[in-house]
Amino acid sequence: MSGYQTGLIVLLALNTIAAYGVYLPMAAGQLNLGIAGFMVIGAYAGAYLTNECGWPVLAAVGAGGGAAAILAVAIAAPILRTQGIYLSLATFALGQVISAIFLNLEVVGGAAGYPVSVHIEATVVVAVAAVVVLLIGLVSTTRVTIYFAAVKNDPLVADLLGLNVKAIGIAALTLGAGIAGIGGALYAHYFNYIEAQYFGVMLSTYTVLYVLLGGTQSVWGPLVGAAIFTLLPEALRSSSQWRYAIFALFIIIFMALRPQGLMTRGLSRRRARTAVQDGTTAS
């Protein structure tokens, strides 16, 4: 496998992890436009632990995710008092503030960036991404997704039914932030260099688009959306200057025809039913 193909697979894995970091809060009705802020925390925290404290790389990656999750818990209560567009604006502002802090923090290089001394292989990044997808898939088979859906659809009714709406919202934001932090730490140790400017508003916007394109109704939606956004522009590379215009036109037409996203709950159920019927026929 060439270096270009390996880099593309790693980019897909990182985009997938980030997409699931957005998917979990979105499943509970939270549009998180500050996901890049949690990724930058994971990146710098993990890199600092390996550079300055000599931590093993996987432990540092986990700690990076933990640092992002801790921040999410700390700020969840005031942020989740807002709803709708105001919640999106609050998370957007949070992401910008976090990136600005690291941009001016000299202990980790400030605007000059921060070199990372420990390198991880592409197989590690892909393996962690696969574990994240599998874990989210397992979570989707539990009552957690029902609680998230109830809070998303009608928080008042969910509260009347006895659900702790506040705790569920905090859990969704925290889990998403932790996953995003892990993705940021993996990014730092694979590319061996961090710039706070990379973790800006465009990264958050693209990550949200992964989920919207793939579909929020199915647990596989973020994976599909990340794959389309990562691989399709490369497939259009032969179009040179027109590839981004063609890709943008594709997204506009697709969302106009299928605003619910590519993967929906009904589609997943039909595929599962077909698989069961095929298995019965084979028997």
C-alpha positions in Angstrom: 0.0 0.0 0.0 1.4 3.4 -1.0 1.9 6.3 1.4 -0.9 8.2 -0.3 -3.4 5.4 0.2 -2.3 4.9 3.8 -2.7 8.6 4.5 -6.1 8.6 3.0 -7.2 5.6 5.2 -5.8 7.4 8.3 -7.7 10.6 7.4 -10.9 8.5 7.0 -10.3 6.9 10.4 -9.8 10.3 12.1 -12.8 11.8 10.3 -14.9 8.9 11.4 -13.9 9.3 15.1 -14.7 13.0 14.9 -18.1 12.3 13.3 -19.1 10.0 16.1 -18.0 12.7 18.5 -20.7 14.9 16.9 -23.2 12.1 16.4 -23.8 11.3 20.1 -24.7 14.8 21.2 -26.8 15.2 18.1 -28.7 12.0 19.0 -29.8 13.8 22.1 -30.8 16.9 20.3 -27.5 18.9 20.7 -25.9 20.4 17.6 -22.3 20.7 18.7 -20.4 23.2 16.5 -17.4 23.3 18.8 -16.2 19.7 18.3 -12.8 21.0 17.1 -12.3 22.6 20.5 -12.5 19.2 22.2 -10.2 17.7 19.6 -7.6 20.3 20.2 -7.7 19.6 24.0 -7.1 15.9 23.3 -4.3 16.6 20.9 -2.3 19.0 23.1 -3.0 17.0 26.3 -1.9 13.7 24.7 1.1 15.3 23.1 2.3 17.0 26.3 2.0 13.8 28.3 4.2 11.9 25.8 6.7 14.7 25.2 7.2 16.0 28.8 6.0 13.2 31.1 7.1 10.1 29.1 3.7 8.5 29.1 3.0 5.5 26.8 1.3 6.7 23.7 -1.9 4.8 24.1 -2.2 5.9 27.7 -1.7 9.5 26.6 -4.4 9.1 23.9 -6.8 7.9 26.5 -5.9 10.7 28.8 -6.4 13.2 26.0 -9.9 11.9 25.6 -10.4 12.1 29.3 -9.3 15.7 29.5 -11.8 16.6 26.8 -14.5 14.8 28.6 -13.7 16.5 31.9 -14.0 19.9 30.3 -17.3 18.9 28.8 -18.6 17.9 32.2 -17.4 21.2 33.7 -19.1 23.4 31.0 -22.1 21.2 30.3 -24.5 22.7 32.9 -24.3 26.3 31.7 -24.2 25.4 28.0 -27.1 23.0 28.2 -29.3 25.7 29.7 -29.5 27.1 26.1 -31.4 25.3 23.4 -31.7 25.3 19.6 -29.6 27.8 17.7 -28.4 29.3 21.0 -26.9 26.0 22.0 -25.1 25.8 18.7 -23.8 29.3 19.1 -22.6 28.5 22.6 -20.7 25.4 21.5 -19.3 27.3 18.5 -18.0 30.1 20.8 -16.5 27.5 23.2 -14.6 25.9 20.3 -13.2 29.2 19.2 -12.2 30.1 22.7 -10.4 26.8 23.3 -8.5 27.1 20.0 -7.5 30.7 20.8 -6.2 29.7 24.2 -3.8 27.1 22.7 -2.9 29.5 20.0 -1.4 31.8 22.6 -0.2 29.2 25.1 3.6 29.4 24.9 4.2 26.2 26.9 2.9 24.2 23.9 4.5 26.4 21.2 1.7 29.0 20.8 1.2 30.0 17.2 4.4 28.3 16.1 2.9 24.9 16.7 3.9 22.0 18.9 6.1 19.1 17.6 5.2 15.6 18.9 8.1 13.3 19.6 6.2 9.9 19.6 4.8 8.5 16.5 2.0 5.9 16.1 1.4 3.8 13.0 -1.6 3.9 10.8 -2.7 0.5 12.0 -3.2 1.9 15.5 -5.3 4.8 14.3 -7.5 2.5 12.2 -7.8 0.0 15.0 -8.9 2.7 17.5 -11.5 4.0 14.9 -12.8 0.5 14.5 -13.2 0.1 18.3 -15.0 3.4 18.5 -17.5 2.3 15.7 -18.0 -1.0 17.4 -18.6 0.5 20.8 -21.1 3.0 19.4 -22.8 0.1 17.6 -23.1 -1.8 20.9 -24.4 1.3 22.7 -27.1 1.6 20.0 -28.5 -1.8 21.0 -29.1 -0.6 24.6 -31.7 1.7 26.1 -29.3 4.6 25.9 -30.3 5.4 22.4 -34.0 5.3 23.4 -33.2 7.8 26.2 -31.3 10.1 23.8 -34.1 9.9 21.2 -36.7 10.7 23.9 -34.8 13.8 25.1 -34.2 14.9 21.5 -37.9 14.6 20.4 -39.5 16.1 23.5 -37.6 16.9 26.6 -40.7 17.9 28.6 -42.4 14.5 27.9 -39.2 12.7 28.7 -39.0 14.5 32.0 -42.6 13.7 32.8 -41.8 10.0 32.1 -39.1 10.1 34.8 -36.0 10.5 32.7 -33.3 12.8 34.0 -33.1 15.1 31.0 -30.2 17.1 32.4 -28.0 14.1 33.2 -28.7 12.5 29.8 -27.7 15.8 28.0 -24.5 16.0 30.0 -23.7 12.3 29.3 -24.2 12.8 25.5 -22.0 15.9 25.4 -19.3 14.3 27.6 -19.2 11.0 25.6 -19.0 13.0 22.3 -16.2 15.2 23.7 -14.3 12.2 25.0 -14.4 10.6 21.5 -13.3 13.8 19.9 -10.4 14.2 22.3 -9.2 10.7 21.4 -9.4 11.6 17.7 -7.3 14.8 18.4 -4.7 12.8 20.3 -4.4 10.3 17.5 -4.0 13.1 15.0 -1.2 14.6 17.1 0.8 11.4 17.4 0.3 10.3 13.8 1.3 13.6 12.1 3.8 14.5 14.9 2.9 18.1 14.8 0.0 20.2 16.1 -1.2 23.7 15.1 -4.1 25.2 16.9 -5.2 26.9 13.6 -6.1 23.5 12.2 -8.7 22.9 14.8 -10.9 25.8 13.7 -14.5 26.4 12.7 -14.2 24.7 9.3 -13.2 21.4 11.0 -16.2 21.6 13.2 -18.5 22.5 10.3 -17.2 19.7 8.1 -17.6 17.2 10.9 -21.2 18.1 11.4 -21.8 17.7 7.7 -20.4 14.2 7.9 -23.2 13.3 10.2 -25.9 15.2 8.4 -25.0 13.7 5.1 -24.7 10.1 6.4 -27.9 10.5 8.5 -28.6 10.9 12.2 -31.2 8.2 12.4 -28.7 5.3 12.0 -25.6 4.5 13.9 -23.8 3.9 10.6 -24.7 7.3 9.2 -21.5 9.1 10.6 -19.3 6.4 9.1 -20.9 6.6 5.7 -20.9 10.4 5.7 -17.2 10.6 6.7 -16.4 8.1 3.9 -18.2 10.2 1.3 -16.6 13.4 2.4 -13.1 11.9 2.6 -13.1 9.7 -0.5 -15.3 11.4 -3.0 -13.1 14.6 -3.4 -10.1 12.3 -4.0 -12.1 10.3 -6.6 -12.8 13.7 -8.4 -9.1 14.7 -8.3 -8.8 14.2 -12.0 -11.2 17.1 -12.4 -8.5 19.4 -11.1 -10.0 22.9 -10.3 -13.6 21.8 -10.8 -13.6 18.9 -8.3 -14.7 21.0 -5.3 -17.4 22.7 -7.3 -18.6 19.3 -8.5 -18.5 17.9 -5.0 -20.4 20.9 -3.6 -23.0 20.5 -6.3 -23.4 16.8 -5.4 -23.9 17.7 -1.7 -26.6 20.3 -2.6 -28.5 18.0 -4.9 -28.2 15.1 -2.5 -29.5 17.1 0.6 -32.3 18.5 -1.5 -33.4 15.0 -2.6 -32.7 13.3 0.7 -32.6 15.8 3.6 -32.8 13.0 6.2 -29.4 11.7 5.1 -28.3 8.6 3.3 -28.8 6.1 6.2 -32.2 6.1 7.9 -33.8 3.9 10.5 -36.1 2.4 7.9 -33.3 1.5 5.6 -31.4 -0.2 8.4 -34.5 -2.2 9.4 -35.1 -3.3 5.8 -31.5 -4.5 5.5 -31.7 -6.4 8.8 -35.0 -8.0 7.7 -33.5 -9.0 4.4 -30.5 -10.5 6.1 -32.8 -12.5 8.4 -34.9 -13.7 5.5 -31.8 -14.7 3.5 -30.5 -16.6 6.5 -33.8 -18.4 6.9 -33.9 -19.3 3.2 -30.4 -20.6 3.4 -31.3 -22.8 6.4 
